[in-house]
Amino acid sequence: MMKLAKFKKPGPKVKDMVSKPIPKQDRINIFVRTEKEFVNSARKFAKKNNMSLSTLIENYFRVIHENINDPSIEMPGCRSLKGILKGCCTNPSHYQRYLQNKYK
């Protein structure tokens, strides 16, 4: 089960997030394929916080958009890779040599 990103600095509370109305011409529909368990949990969370599932997802996108250039925020994929090269040789010239050999 994938966990959502954890933010090091305190972010806005869900109840404090106010979704600004989006003009109709700026809206798009998205299709997300995921496990039912995630959707059901998200629906319960949204209902508990008096918002729609669409608003919850939009607020998540907004947080990402507003913090996209903040290096202190770790996304789940990056966090799982942290320390993977510990103890390995990370010299760029070695990697370059590896790629040259690989694609000969």
C-alpha positions as CSV (number, residue, x, y, z in Angstrom):
1,M,0.0,0.0,0.0
2,M,1.6,3.3,-1.1
3,K,1.7,6.1,1.4
4,L,1.2,9.7,0.5
5,A,4.0,12.2,0.7
6,K,5.0,13.5,4.2
7,F,5.8,17.1,4.4
8,K,8.5,18.2,6.8
9,K,7.0,21.6,7.4
10,P,3.5,21.9,8.7
11,G,1.1,22.2,5.9
12,P,-2.4,23.7,5.9
13,K,-5.1,21.7,7.7
14,V,-7.7,20.1,5.5
15,K,-10.5,22.0,7.0
16,D,-8.6,25.3,6.4
17,M,-8.2,24.6,2.7
18,V,-10.7,26.5,0.7
19,S,-11.3,25.4,-2.9
20,K,-11.5,28.4,-5.2
21,P,-14.1,28.1,-7.9
22,I,-12.5,27.1,-11.2
23,P,-13.9,28.6,-14.4
24,K,-15.6,26.0,-16.5
25,Q,-13.2,26.4,-19.4
26,D,-10.3,25.7,-17.1
27,R,-11.6,22.4,-15.8
28,I,-10.6,19.0,-17.1
29,N,-11.8,15.5,-16.2
30,I,-9.3,12.9,-15.1
31,F,-9.5,9.2,-14.9
32,V,-7.7,7.4,-12.1
33,R,-7.2,3.7,-11.9
34,T,-6.5,2.6,-8.4
35,E,-7.6,0.1,-5.7
36,K,-11.1,0.3,-4.3
37,E,-9.6,0.4,-0.8
38,F,-7.9,3.8,-1.6
39,V,-11.0,5.3,-3.1
40,N,-13.2,4.1,-0.2
41,S,-10.7,5.5,2.4
42,A,-10.5,8.8,0.5
43,R,-14.3,9.1,0.3
44,K,-14.6,8.5,4.1
45,F,-11.8,11.1,4.7
46,A,-13.5,13.6,2.5
47,K,-16.9,13.1,4.1
48,K,-15.4,13.4,7.5
49,N,-14.0,16.8,6.5
50,N,-17.1,18.0,4.8
51,M,-15.8,18.0,1.2
52,S,-16.2,16.1,-2.0
53,L,-13.7,13.6,-3.3
54,S,-13.0,15.9,-6.2
55,T,-12.2,18.8,-3.8
56,L,-9.9,16.5,-1.7
57,I,-8.0,15.5,-4.9
58,E,-7.9,19.1,-6.1
59,N,-6.5,20.3,-2.8
60,Y,-3.8,17.6,-2.9
61,F,-2.8,18.8,-6.4
62,R,-2.8,22.4,-5.1
63,V,-0.4,21.5,-2.3
64,I,1.9,19.8,-4.8
65,H,1.7,22.7,-7.2
66,E,2.4,25.3,-4.5
67,N,5.4,23.3,-3.1
68,I,6.8,21.9,-6.4
69,N,10.1,23.7,-6.0
70,D,10.5,23.2,-2.3
71,P,13.5,20.8,-1.8
72,S,12.4,19.9,1.7
73,I,9.4,18.0,0.5
74,E,9.9,14.3,-0.2
75,M,7.6,12.5,-2.6
76,P,7.0,8.7,-1.9
77,G,9.1,7.4,-4.8
78,C,12.1,9.5,-3.8
79,R,11.9,8.5,-0.1
80,S,12.0,4.8,-1.1
81,L,15.2,5.4,-3.0
82,K,16.9,7.3,-0.2
83,G,20.1,5.6,0.9
84,I,20.0,3.0,-1.9
85,L,23.5,3.8,-3.0
86,K,25.0,4.0,0.5
87,G,28.4,2.4,0.4
88,C,28.4,2.2,-3.4
89,C,30.8,4.0,-5.6
90,T,28.9,7.1,-6.8
91,N,31.6,8.6,-8.9
92,P,30.0,10.1,-12.1
93,S,32.9,8.8,-14.2
94,H,32.2,5.2,-13.1
95,Y,28.6,5.6,-14.1
96,Q,29.5,7.1,-17.4
97,R,31.8,4.1,-18.1
98,Y,29.1,1.7,-17.1
99,L,26.7,3.3,-19.6
100,Q,29.3,3.3,-22.4
101,N,29.9,-0.4,-21.8
102,K,26.2,-1.1,-21.6
103,Y,25.4,0.5,-24.9
104,K,28.3,-0.7,-27.0
